[in-house]
C-alpha cells in the first residue's frame, strides 16, 4: 500500500464529504478527523516522543487508513441515500423539563467544580501540570471534567442567555486548568446540533474560503492552546510572553498538534509484532458501568499499561492510546478491519439518531458523536466507553428526575415545533 493510494483514498473521501451538497454530520467530523490524525503519513515518516527515532510508515498502517477512508465514504453515501439528505428536526420537550434539566446540570457541575477548587485551590490553575493534577485528584477530577462538558453543551444549546454565559465560563475554566478537550468536543457537538436546523450544504463548494479559514484558525487555536496553558500554569502571563519570544510559531503549533504523532504507536506495534490476548477489548464494556472499573477489575488504561512498558520503556509520561493499534495487537489487520466495520456502524447509528431524535437525549448523542467521530482515534475502546459513562449516567439521573416530577405535577405543555 503506497502513499499515492493513501492520498487518493483521502481525496475521494474528503471530496464527497466537503464538496457534495449534504448534511453536516458525524461523517463530516469523522472524515476530517481521520485525515488530521493521519496527515503525517503523507511524508512516509512517523515521529515519536522526544528522544525516539523516526520510523518509516509500515504498509499495514497505510492499508488501515485507506480502509477507514473508504468505509467512511461508503457509509456516508449510503446514509445520504437512505435519508434523502433531509435536515433534522428541533428538540421537542416541555419548557418545564428543559428548565429542570438545566437546573440539575448547572447545580451538579457547579457543585463538583466548586468542591474541586475548595480542595485544591489555585493549584488547579497555577503551579501543577495537568498530569500531576490528574494523578493527585483522581476520579473526582475526571468526573467533574465530563459533567462540566455535558452541562456546557446542554446549557449553550437548550438554555437562554444565562445558560450560554455559564457554558462559556465552564469551558474557559477548564481551558485554564489545562484541558482543551471540553472546548473542542463541546464545539463539535454544538455544530452537530445546530446543523440539524439548516438544509444540506456543500462546505467547500459554497464557501470554500470561509470554511477553510475557520478550519485553519480553529486548528491553530487548539494547537497553540496546549503550549500556552502549559506555560501559563507554570509561571503566569510572563511565561506565556517568554514562550512566544523564544519560539517561532511553527514550532509552537507542532508542539500542540499531538495528533500528528499518535500513529507512531500504531507503527511501532506493527514493527515489533506486539501481541495481546485481547482481554482489554473483552473487558472494555465494563467501563460503561457507573462504578470505576479499577474498583473491581483492570483499569480503563489497561492497553496503555500493556504496550508502553514493552515498547517505550522509560518514557516518563502517559501516552495517547490508539484504537487501531489496539485491535491490531489482538488479530492483526483482520482485527483492524473488524474494528473499522464496527466504527462505521457506530457512526451510522449516531447520524441516524441525530437526524431523527426529538428528545432531550439528542444533546448527549451529539457529544458522544463528537467523541467517537473526532476523538476515538487517539483513545482505546475502554477509555472511550469510560468517557461515555460520565455523560450517560448523570444525564439519565437528570432525565429520570424530570420525568418523576412531571408525573407528580401532571402533564406539562410542550414547546411548539
N, C-alpha and C positions, 0 to 999 in steps of 0.2 A: 504494500500500500504506500503510495508516494505522496509527497507534499502536494503535487498537482491534483490528485484525486481528492485529497482533503480540501483544497481550495475550491474545487468545482462543487463539491457537496455543500460546503458552507455558502457559496454564492447562490446555488439553487434554492437552498432553504431561506436565506435572507431575502432573496428577490421575491419569493412568494409572500413571505410574511410582511414585508415592508412596501412592496410596490403594488400588490394586488389590493383591490378595494375589499376590505374585510373588517370584522370587528376586532378592536384591540382586546386581546385576551391573554390567558396564561401561555398559549402557544407563542405569542409575540414575545413575552418575557422570557420564556424558556429558550427560544431560538437565539435571541440577542445575548442572553447569559451564557449559553453553551459556546457561542463564538468568543465571548470575552474570556471565558475560563480556558479556552484552548488556543487563543490567538498567538501565544508564544511558540506554538508548534510550527508556525509558518517558517521560522528560522531554521528548523531542523535540530535545534539545540534546546535543552531544558536546563534552567539554572536552579540549583537547590539552595538550602540555607547557607548563610555566610560561612565560608571555610570548606564547603563541599564542592567537589569537582563538577563542572558542567558535563552533561552527557548527551549523546546523540539520541534522538527520539526513536523508540522501537516501533516496528511496523504494527504491532498489536495496538499500540496507543492510537496511531492514526486510524486503524480499522475501527476501533471503538467509537471514535468521534464521527467518522463517516457514517457509521450505523446510526448514531444518535441524531445527526443532522437529517438523515433520510427518514427516520421514524417520526421526527417532529414535523417534517414536511408532509409526509403521508397522513399522519393523524390530523393535522390541522386542515388538510384538504378534505378529508372525509367528514370532519366535523362541520366544516363550512357548507358542504353539500347537504348534510342531514338537517342543519338548522336554517338553511337558506339565507344565511348572513343577516338574520334579524337581530336587532339590538335587544338588550334585555329589558326588564320591567323594573319599576321602582319598588322600594320597600312598601309593605302593606301590613301595618300593625297599629294598634291603638296608640294615641298620644300618651296615655297613661302608662302603657307598657314601656314605651320609649323613655319616658322620664324616670321610671323605676330602674330600668337597666342602667341608664346614665348615672343615677344616684348611687347605685350599688358599685359600679366600676370606679367612679370617682372616689367614693369613700374607701374602698379596699385598696386602690392604688396609692391614695394619699396616706393611708394608714401604714402600708408596707414601706413606702418611701420615707415617710416621717420616722418610723421606727429604725430604719436603716441609718439615717443621719443622726438619730438620737444615740445610737450605739457607737457609731464610728466617726461622727462629726465631720470636720473639714478634711480629714484624711481621705475621704472618698474622692475628693477633687484634687487635693494637693498632697504631695509627698510620697504617695504609693503608686506603683504601676498597676495597671488593670489586672495583670496576672496575680500580683501579690494580694490585691483586694479580693479577688475571686477565691484564692486559696484560703484566706483568713475568714471570710464571711460565709462561704459555702452556699447551701441551698436557699437560704433567705435572699441572698443577692440575685441568684438566677431566677427565682420565682418572681421577685419584685420587678426585674427587668422585663419579663414576658407579660406580666399582668399590666404593667405600665404601657407596653406596646399595644395590648388589646384595648385598654382604656383610651389611649390616644387616638387609635384608629376609629373606634366607635364614636367618641365624642366629636371628632372632626367631621365625620360623615353624617351622623344621626342627631346631633345636638345643635343648639343655637350658637350665638356669638361667644358666650361664656365657655361653652364646650370646646370651641375651636381654639380659644386662647389657652385653655387648660391643656389641650392636646399639644400645642406647640411648646408650651412651657415644659411639659414632661419630656418631650423628645430632646429639647435643648439641655435639660438637666442631665439626661443620660449621655449626651454627647460630651458634656464637661466631665462626667465621671469617667468616660473613656470608652463608650460603646456607640459606634455609628450604625450597628445593625438595626436597632429600633427605628431610627430615622429612615434608613433605606427601605426596610420592609414595610413600614407604615406608608411611605411614599408610593411604593409599588402597589400595595393593597388598595390605596385610595384611587390610583389610576385605574385599576380593575373595576372598582365600584362605580366611579364616575363615568367610565366608558360605557356602562350599561345604559346611560341616559342619552347617548349620542348614536347616530347611524354609523354604519361601516365607513371606513375611510382608507385611502392609500397614503400612508405616512410619508413615504419618500416621493410619491407621485404628486401629491397636492402641495405639501410644504416641505420640500427637501432641505432647504437652508435652516428653517426653524427647527425641524426635528433633529437634524444633525447637530446644530448648535446647542440645543438643550441637552442632547445626549453627551456631547463632549464636555460641556460645562458641568453637568451633574457628575460625570466620571472624574473630572479633575477635582471637584469639590470634595467628593467622597474619598478620593485617594489622598488629597492633602490633609484631610481631617486626622488621619492616623498619626503622622509625624507631628502635626500641630498640637493635638491634645496630649500627646506623649510628653512634649517639652513643656507645655503649659502646666501639666501636673507636677513636673519636677522642679520648675522654677518660675512659674507665672509668665506674664507677658514679656519680661526681659529675655527669657529663654526662647520664646517664640521669635522675637526680633532677631536674636542671635542666630537662630536656625536659618532664617531667610538670608541673613547677611553672609553666612559661611557656606551656603549650599546653593547650587543652581536649581531652577525649577524642575528640570528634567530628572535630576537625582531625587528630589523630594517626591515627585509623582511616582517614580519607580518604587520607592520605599513603601508607599501606601497601596500600591497595586499588588497585594499579596496573591490575588487570583492568578497572576502570571506565573507563579512558581508552584502551584498546587499539583500540577501534573508531574512534577519531579518525583513525587511519592509513587504515583502510578507507574511511571517509567522504571523506577528503582525496584518495585515489586516484580515487574516483568523481568528485568535484567537478572535479579537474584533468584528468580523462580520461588519466591516466598509463598508458602502454602499454610493454610489453617484448616482446622476440622469443620469449619462452618458454624460452630456453636454460637458465635457472636451474631450471626444472622438469625438463627433459630430463636435465640433469646431476645432479639430486638423488639418484638411486640410487647414484651413485658415493660418497656419504657412508657407505655401508654397508661399504665395503672397509676392511680393518684399518689401512691406511696413511692418514694425514691427507690430505684432498683437496687442501689447499694445496700439497702436495709435487708434484702432477702436473697440477693444473687449478685452476679458480677455487675459492675457499674456500666453506664452507657458508653464510657470511654474504652470499652473492652478492646476494640480493634486497634486503637492507638497504643494501648498497653501491650499489644502483641507485636506490632511491627516496629515501633520506634526503638525499643531497646535492641532489637535484632539488626535493623538496617541503619539506624542513626545513633549508635551508642555515643554517649557523652554530649548529645545535643541538649543544652540547658533548659530550653523552653518547650512547652507543648507545641504540637504541630497540627496544622489543618488536616482534617480527615479527607478521605477520597472514596466516594461510594463505588466508583468504577473499579478502583484498586481493591476494594473490599470483596467484591464479587469475583474478581479475577483470582484473588488468593484462594478462593474456595473451589472454583471449577474452570479456571482459565477463561478463554474467550467465550465459551458457551455460557459460563456464569454471567459474564458481562452482557451477553445478548439477552438472556432471561431477565436480567435487571432492567435493561433498556425497554423491553416489551412491557414490563410492569410499570415502569416510569411513564411511558407513553399512555398507557391505560389510565393511570392516575391523572395525568394532565387532561385527558378526555373527560373523565368524570368531574373534575373540578370545573372545566369550561362549561359542561352541561349544567352543573349546579349553579354557576354564576349566571347563566342565561335564563334559568327557569325559577330559581328560588325567589320567593317574595317575602319570606320571614326574616326576622332579625338575624338568623343564623348565617345569612349571606355575608355578613361582615367577618365572621370567623372563617368562613370558607375562603374569602378574599385573602386574609392573612396567611392561611395555610397554602393557598395558591402561590402567593409571593414567596413563601418559604421553600416550597417544593420546586417551583419553576426557576427561581433565581439562586437559592442558597444551598440546595441539596448537593451540588457538585463538589462542595468542599466539606461535606459532613458525612459521617457514617449513618447507616439506616437507624441505628438505635438513638443517636443524638437527634436526628430529625424528628423521630417519633416522640422523644422526650420533650422537645420544644412544643410539639403539637399538644402534648399533655397539659402544659402550662396555659394553653389557650382554651382548650375544650372544657376542662373541669370548672374553672372559675365562671366561664360564661354559662355553663349548664346550671350552676347554682343560681346565678342571677336570673336566668330564664325560668327556672322552676319557681323561684320566689315570686316573680311577676305573675306567673300562671296561678299560683296559690292565692295571691292577693286579689287577682281578678275574679277567681271563683268565689271567694268570700264576699267581695264587694259587688258582685253582679256583672253583667256584660258591659263592656265599655265601647263607646262609639269609635269605629275605625276611621283613620285618616283617609281622606279622599285620594284616589289614584291620580 
